[in-house]
């Protein structure tokens, strides 16, 4: 039995300016997104086929490592798909194992887990409403879900940094 892992929160261990990579882990595909260097906007990168190989040298891990290096990422954010009640189900276990394998392969880049409830549902609905045909949706849905995961993280990070900055100004007697 595994211990439920709570999602990470942006905080004092923020690596600073730089691109972040968002990951949506599925059983067949992995959606990948990236942010701009200032951490404002998340955009889709690609969809990586999941490897059946669970070794540290699996093709999906190698491809994501190549993306992280190409984008010079300072942080990786993996979606943690907990249930609506916040429980840890099979999908969360899959994502957690994948994140652990990424940590083993990319030891110099922090790998975070971010709450991603309903991102795939939201991505599917948005693509359907934009006129994307169902036949071609799956890879795009995975990328859109990765964008949603990463954008939520970036927004939360921006709020945390603003609060930290405001607290620092208040403590030093500065104006808000």
C-alpha positions in Angstrom: 0.0 0.0 0.0 1.3 3.4 -0.9 1.1 6.6 1.1 -1.0 9.3 -0.5 1.3 12.1 -1.7 -0.1 15.6 -1.4 0.5 18.0 -4.3 3.5 20.3 -3.9 3.0 24.0 -3.6 5.3 26.7 -5.0 7.4 28.0 -2.1 10.7 29.0 -0.7 12.6 26.4 -2.7 11.6 28.1 -6.0 14.4 27.8 -8.5 13.9 31.3 -9.9 13.6 32.5 -13.4 13.5 29.9 -16.2 11.3 27.6 -18.2 9.2 25.0 -16.5 8.0 21.7 -18.1 4.5 20.4 -17.4 3.8 16.7 -17.7 0.4 15.0 -18.0 1.0 11.2 -17.5 -1.3 8.7 -19.0 -1.1 5.0 -19.5 -0.6 5.4 -23.3 0.8 8.9 -23.8 2.5 11.7 -21.9 1.5 15.3 -22.7 4.3 17.8 -22.4 4.0 21.6 -22.1 6.6 24.4 -21.5 6.5 27.9 -20.1 8.3 31.0 -21.3 11.5 31.9 -19.3 9.5 34.3 -17.2 7.0 31.7 -16.1 3.9 33.5 -17.4 2.4 31.4 -20.1 2.3 27.6 -20.7 2.2 26.3 -24.3 2.0 22.8 -25.7 5.3 21.0 -26.7 4.5 17.5 -27.8 2.9 14.1 -26.9 5.3 11.4 -26.0 4.4 7.7 -26.4 4.5 5.8 -23.1 7.1 3.0 -23.0 6.1 -0.4 -21.7 9.7 -0.5 -20.3 9.8 0.6 -16.7 13.6 0.8 -16.6 15.4 4.1 -15.9 16.5 4.1 -19.6 12.9 3.8 -21.0 12.3 5.7 -24.3 9.6 8.0 -22.8 12.0 9.1 -20.0 14.8 9.7 -22.5 12.6 11.8 -24.7 11.4 13.9 -21.7 14.9 14.3 -20.5 15.9 15.6 -24.0 13.0 18.1 -23.9 14.1 19.3 -20.4 17.6 19.8 -21.6 16.6 21.4 -24.9 14.4 23.9 -23.0 16.9 24.3 -20.2 14.1 23.8 -17.7 14.6 24.8 -14.1 11.6 22.8 -12.8 9.3 19.9 -13.9 5.7 19.9 -12.8 3.9 16.5 -13.1 0.1 16.3 -12.7 -1.2 14.4 -9.8 -4.6 13.2 -10.8 -6.3 12.7 -7.4 -10.0 11.9 -7.2 -12.6 14.6 -6.6 -12.5 13.7 -2.9 -8.7 14.2 -3.0 -7.9 10.5 -2.8 -4.9 8.7 -4.4 -6.2 6.3 -7.1 -4.5 4.2 -9.8 -3.9 7.2 -12.1 -2.2 9.1 -9.2 0.0 6.0 -8.5 1.0 5.9 -12.2 1.9 9.6 -12.2 3.8 9.4 -8.9 5.9 6.4 -10.1 6.6 8.3 -13.3 7.7 11.4 -11.4 9.9 9.2 -9.2 11.6 7.8 -12.3 12.1 11.3 -13.7 13.7 12.4 -10.4 16.1 9.4 -10.7 17.1 10.4 -14.2 17.1 14.2 -13.8 18.7 14.7 -10.4 19.6 18.4 -11.0 16.1 19.5 -11.9 13.3 19.6 -9.2 10.3 17.4 -10.1 7.1 18.7 -8.4 3.6 17.1 -8.2 0.7 19.4 -8.9 -3.0 18.8 -8.3 -4.6 18.2 -11.7 -8.2 17.1 -11.0 -10.3 17.3 -14.2 -7.6 18.7 -16.5 -8.2 16.1 -19.2 -12.0 16.6 -19.0 -11.5 20.4 -19.3 -9.0 20.0 -22.2 -11.4 17.6 -24.0 -14.3 20.0 -23.7 -12.2 23.0 -24.8 -10.9 21.2 -27.9 -14.4 20.0 -28.9 -15.7 23.5 -28.5 -12.9 24.9 -30.7 -13.9 22.5 -33.5 -11.1 19.9 -33.2 -12.4 16.5 -34.6 -12.5 13.6 -32.1 -10.3 11.4 -34.3 -7.3 13.7 -33.9 -8.0 14.8 -30.3 -6.1 12.3 -28.1 -2.5 13.6 -28.6 -3.8 17.2 -28.5 -5.8 16.5 -25.3 -2.7 15.2 -23.6 -0.8 18.4 -24.5 -3.7 20.6 -23.5 -3.9 18.8 -20.1 -0.2 19.4 -19.7 -0.7 23.1 -20.5 -3.5 23.3 -17.9 -1.4 21.6 -15.2 1.6 23.9 -15.9 -0.5 27.1 -16.2 -2.2 26.4 -12.8 1.3 25.9 -11.3 2.6 29.1 -12.9 -0.4 31.1 -11.6 0.0 29.7 -8.1 3.7 30.4 -8.2 3.1 34.0 -9.3 0.7 34.5 -6.4 3.1 32.9 -3.9 6.0 35.1 -5.1 3.8 38.2 -4.9 2.7 37.3 -1.3 6.3 36.7 -0.3 7.3 40.0 -1.8 4.5 41.8 -0.1 5.3 40.2 3.2 9.0 41.2 2.8 8.0 44.8 2.1 5.6 44.9 5.1 8.3 43.4 7.4 10.9 46.0 6.3 8.5 48.8 6.6 7.9 49.3 2.9 4.7 50.1 1.2 2.5 47.4 -0.3 
